[in-house]
Amino acid sequence: MKIAVCVKQVPDTPAKRMNRQTNRLDRSGEGALNPFDTQAVEEALRLKEAEGPGEVVLVSMGPPTAGDAMRKALAMGADRAILITDEAAAGSDLVATSRALAAALERESPDLVLFGQYAADSEGAVLWAAVAERLRRPMISQVAELTVDNGSVTGRRQTEFGYDVIRAPLPAVVAVSDAINEPRYPSLKGIMGAKRKPQDTLSLGDLGLEAAQAGEQGSRTTVLALHDPPPRGESRTIEDDGGAADEIVEFLAEKRLL
Ligand SMILES: Cc1cc2nc3c(=O)[nH]c(=O)nc-3n(C[C@H](O)[C@H](O)[C@H](O)COP(=O)(O)OP(=O)(O)OC[C@H]3O[C@@H](n4cnc5c(N)ncnc54)[C@H](O)[C@@H]3O)c2cc1C
């Protein structure tokens, strides 16, 4: 089975910085593999190990340094990596990013495309749906348990009200939840071997895309302004000396929230 895993390089810092000139997230500085994507990689490796011969291909769009983040996934055990990188792609929004990723995935034509839950920098949790739509493939999101059987994929997904079990024919797109597995650590052998694994770089042109189909030109959204969040209003701290529950009920009743 051929499995493609979409992975993103994100800034290696929990604090998000905005660039006030471009109104974009400041992605400068050290980058790292999006932590949620390591779970998609782990799941792909487990499927490959269970299903026998196959291939795990990483696909990413980002600056040339995104290749460093992809190496961690290669060290975990993925077979090869494809990085879409092109100056004209800078500033791509969801629409433009999904267009480029879908074009690369179409070329690879995998049986299964895996995504992480969301990207830790933009937190959209939506790219997988856009890519599935472009590929015209069924998709299952928030999958906490994944099985592949007889040409179909079954995902158990946790919802507010319990569990859904969804089956879809392959080829399909699946976004895993952060409850699906505990990703392995790359071994020393894996880290050394990662350097020798094939890592291809594609431009937009290689994918048959025009520069105007990516970057700001190919995007459908524009960030018009950025504002700091408004200061918090008047707050009241309730110390629990045994009567906190009553005080909270009283407070909510005062605000007519009960
Ligand atoms: C006006 C505008 C300009 C932007 N400019 C840039 C920019 O210059 N550079 C930039 O990086 N982002 C840019 N973005 C953000 C970019 O559009 C999002 O990163 C992208 O749409 C994915 O959304 P997300 O990061 O919220 O991912 P999510 O939807 O949260 O990601 C879900 C999953 O999709 C996969 N994934 C996400 N992004 C990628 C990727 N790039 N390659 C492979 N797999 C991926 C991962 O598996 C991830 O776990 C811009 C957004 C806007 C609105």
Ligand as a Chemical Component Dictionary entry (heavy atoms), coordinates in Angstrom:
data_LIG
# 
_chem_comp.id                   LIG 
_chem_comp.type                 NON-POLYMER 
_chem_comp.pdbx_formal_charge   0 
_chem_comp.three_letter_code    LIG 
# 
loop_
_chem_comp_atom.comp_id 
_chem_comp_atom.atom_id 
_chem_comp_atom.alt_atom_id 
_chem_comp_atom.type_symbol 
_chem_comp_atom.charge 
_chem_comp_atom.model_Cartn_x 
_chem_comp_atom.model_Cartn_y 
_chem_comp_atom.model_Cartn_z 
_chem_comp_atom.pdbx_ordinal 
LIG C1  C1  C 0 -3.382 35.516 3.679  1  
LIG C2  C2  C 0 -2.649 34.292 4.162  2  
LIG C3  C3  C 0 -1.293 34.152 3.895  3  
LIG C4  C4  C 0 -0.608 33.025 4.316  4  
LIG N1  N1  N 0 0.717  32.885 4.053  5  
LIG C5  C5  C 0 1.399  31.773 4.451  6  
LIG C6  C6  C 0 2.797  31.597 4.176  7  
LIG O1  O1  O 0 3.426  32.469 3.560  8  
LIG N2  N2  N 0 3.421  30.465 4.605  9  
LIG C7  C7  C 0 2.722  29.496 5.294  10 
LIG O2  O2  O 0 3.307  28.477 5.687  11 
LIG N3  N3  N 0 1.416  29.640 5.568  12 
LIG C8  C8  C 0 0.743  30.752 5.152  13 
LIG N4  N4  N 0 -0.573 30.905 5.448  14 
LIG C9  C9  C 0 -1.208 29.849 6.189  15 
LIG C10 C10 C 0 -1.559 28.750 5.244  16 
LIG O3  O3  O 0 -2.605 29.092 4.426  17 
LIG C11 C11 C 0 -1.951 27.600 6.112  18 
LIG O4  O4  O 0 -0.794 27.165 6.754  19 
LIG C12 C12 C 0 -2.533 26.458 5.300  20 
LIG O5  O5  O 0 -3.758 26.864 4.729  21 
LIG C13 C13 C 0 -2.804 25.290 6.164  22 
LIG O6  O6  O 0 -3.640 25.659 7.189  23 
LIG P1  P1  P 0 -3.155 25.404 8.637  24 
LIG O7  O7  O 0 -1.733 25.758 8.798  25 
LIG O8  O8  O 0 -4.151 26.037 9.547  26 
LIG O9  O9  O 0 -3.203 23.829 8.677  27 
LIG P2  P2  P 0 -4.293 22.844 9.222  28 
LIG O10 O10 O 0 -5.522 22.864 8.393  29 
LIG O11 O11 O 0 -4.423 23.057 10.707 30 
LIG O12 O12 O 0 -3.422 21.551 8.945  31 
LIG C14 C14 C 0 -3.954 20.268 8.977  32 
LIG C15 C15 C 0 -2.904 19.315 8.490  33 
LIG O13 O13 O 0 -2.610 19.642 7.147  34 
LIG C16 C16 C 0 -1.239 19.350 6.867  35 
LIG N5  N5  N 0 -0.586 20.578 6.409  36 
LIG C17 C17 C 0 -0.840 21.862 6.790  37 
LIG N6  N6  N 0 -0.068 22.716 6.090  38 
LIG C18 C18 C 0 0.692  21.958 5.262  39 
LIG C19 C19 C 0 1.692  22.252 4.321  40 
LIG N7  N7  N 0 2.085  23.493 4.062  41 
LIG N8  N8  N 0 2.278  21.214 3.671  42 
LIG C20 C20 C 0 1.886  19.937 3.908  43 
LIG N9  N9  N 0 0.948  19.596 4.789  44 
LIG C21 C21 C 0 0.362  20.595 5.463  45 
LIG C22 C22 C 0 -0.662 18.766 8.135  46 
LIG O14 O14 O 0 -0.847 17.371 8.116  47 
LIG C23 C23 C 0 -1.545 19.365 9.202  48 
LIG O15 O15 O 0 -1.558 18.602 10.378 49 
LIG C24 C24 C 0 -1.292 32.027 5.045  50 
LIG C25 C25 C 0 -2.658 32.173 5.321  51 
LIG C26 C26 C 0 -3.331 33.299 4.896  52 
LIG C27 C27 C 0 -4.797 33.440 5.222  53 
# 
loop_
_chem_comp_bond.comp_id 
_chem_comp_bond.atom_id_1 
_chem_comp_bond.atom_id_2 
_chem_comp_bond.value_order 
_chem_comp_bond.pdbx_ordinal 
LIG C1  C2  SING 1  
LIG C2  C3  SING 2  
LIG C2  C26 DOUB 3  
LIG C3  C4  DOUB 4  
LIG C4  N1  SING 5  
LIG C4  C24 SING 6  
LIG N1  C5  DOUB 7  
LIG C5  C6  SING 8  
LIG C5  C8  SING 9  
LIG C6  O1  DOUB 10 
LIG C6  N2  SING 11 
LIG N2  C7  SING 12 
LIG C7  O2  DOUB 13 
LIG C7  N3  SING 14 
LIG N3  C8  DOUB 15 
LIG C8  N4  SING 16 
LIG N4  C9  SING 17 
LIG N4  C24 SING 18 
LIG C9  C10 SING 19 
LIG C10 O3  SING 20 
LIG C10 C11 SING 21 
LIG C11 O4  SING 22 
LIG C11 C12 SING 23 
LIG C12 O5  SING 24 
LIG C12 C13 SING 25 
LIG C13 O6  SING 26 
LIG O6  P1  SING 27 
LIG P1  O7  DOUB 28 
LIG P1  O8  SING 29 
LIG P1  O9  SING 30 
LIG O9  P2  SING 31 
LIG P2  O10 DOUB 32 
LIG P2  O11 SING 33 
LIG P2  O12 SING 34 
LIG O12 C14 SING 35 
LIG C14 C15 SING 36 
LIG C15 O13 SING 37 
LIG C15 C23 SING 38 
LIG O13 C16 SING 39 
LIG C16 N5  SING 40 
LIG C16 C22 SING 41 
LIG N5  C17 SING 42 
LIG N5  C21 SING 43 
LIG C17 N6  DOUB 44 
LIG N6  C18 SING 45 
LIG C18 C19 SING 46 
LIG C18 C21 DOUB 47 
LIG C19 N7  SING 48 
LIG C19 N8  DOUB 49 
LIG N8  C20 SING 50 
LIG C20 N9  DOUB 51 
LIG N9  C21 SING 52 
LIG C22 O14 SING 53 
LIG C22 C23 SING 54 
LIG C23 O15 SING 55 
LIG C24 C25 DOUB 56 
LIG C25 C26 SING 57 
LIG C26 C27 SING 58 
# 
